[in-house]
Amino acid sequence: MRFNLDIDARRYFIKSYGPGWINVNEQELHRSVIVAPDRLVTDWPPQTFADLEEMHFAAILELEPEIVLLGTGDRQRFPHPKLTQALLARGVGVEVMDTSAACRTYNIIMMEDRRVAAALLMMGD
C-alpha cells in the first residue's frame, strides 16, 4: 500500500531515525530532544535513561501537550512514577516506549492534529 503524506512545513515531522540519531525536518540530531508539532527543543538535558529527573518532565509540561511519548533509548524502560507525576496530575497522558516506536507514534499522532510531545532519549545506559 502506498501512502501520500501531505507534510506541513510549519510543523516538526520526524523524517527518519536510527541508533543514536533522529532527522527532524531535514535536521539530523544526535542528542536527546523534545519534538512537538510547533516546537523542537534540542537542548533537553537528559542524555540517558538514568539521567531523567522531575525537572526534565516539567520542561515538557511547558509545551502544554495532551499526550507525551517518552522514548527511552534502544529499549523500553519505565521511569519511576514520581518523575511523571506532574504530567499526570495535569491530565497529560504519558506513553513509554523505545525511541524508535516513539518516533513512529509521534508522526501518527501529530498528523491527527493532536497536541503531542515526543521526549526522545538517543542513548542507552
N, C-alpha and C positions, 0 to 999 in steps of 0.2 A: 504494500500500500504506500502511496506517495502522499506526503504532507506538504502543503504550501503554507508557510508561516508568514504572516504579514507582521514584520517586526517594526515597531515604532521606535525610531532613532532617539526619541526623547526618554525612553525607558532603558534601564540596565538589564541586559539579557546575557545569560551565560552561554557563550558560543561553543566552548569546549573545555575539557578538564583532563587531568591526568595526575599521577602520583606527584604531589608537591607543587602543583600549579593549577591555575584556572585562567580562562580567557573570557573577559567581560568586555563586550563592545570593542573587540579588537585590541584590548589591552591585556597583555599577559602578566599575571601577578604570581609571585612565588612566596607569599606570606599570607597569614590569616586575614580575612576580610569579612565585612558585612555587606551584603548586596540586597538592596531594596529597589523597587521599580523606579524610584525617583532619586536615589542616593547610593553612592558607592563609598564605603568607609575603608580606606586602605591602611589606616594606622591602628586597627583594632589590636590591642596589646598581646593577648594570649597567643602563643605560638604552638603550644602542645596542650593536650587534654589536662595534664597535671597543672598547667598554668592558670586554669579557669578560676575566677573569683567572683563574688557577688557584684562587684563594681563593673565587671565586664558585661553582665546582663543588664545593669542599669543603663549602660550606653545604648543597648539595643532598644530599651523601653522608650528612649528619647525619639525614636523613629516612628512611634505610635503604630506598631503593627497589630494586626488582628491574629496573626499566626507567625511563630518563629520556627524556622528549621535549623536545628543545630547539627552541623556536620562535624563529627568527632574524629576526623582523620581517616585512616585506612580501614578502621573497623568501628562498629557501633559500640559506644560506651555511654553509660548513663551517669550524668552528673548528680552530685548529692542534692537532694530536694531543696536545701536552703539556698542553693545557687539560683534556682529558677523561681523561687518563692515570690519575688517582686512582680515577675511577669504574670504568674498565675493569679495573684491577688488582684491584678488589674483586668482579669478576664482574657488575657492573651493565651492562646493555645501554644503549646510547645511540643514539637515533634523532634525526636532524637534519632539520627541515622548516621551511617558513614557519609563522608563528604561527597562521594560520587552520587549516592542516592539523593542527597540533599540538593545537589546541582540539578539533577533531572527533575525533581519535585518542584523546586523553585520556579523553573521555567513554566511548568504546567499551571501552577497557582497564579503566577504573575500574569499569564495570558488570560486568566479568568477575571482580571482587573480587581484582584483582592489585595489587601494591604499585607504583604508578606515580607519578611526579612530573613535572609539566609545568613547565619553566622557560621562561617566555614573555617575550620582549622585545616591547615595544609600539611602539618607534620604529625606523625605518630609520636608516641612516648619512647 
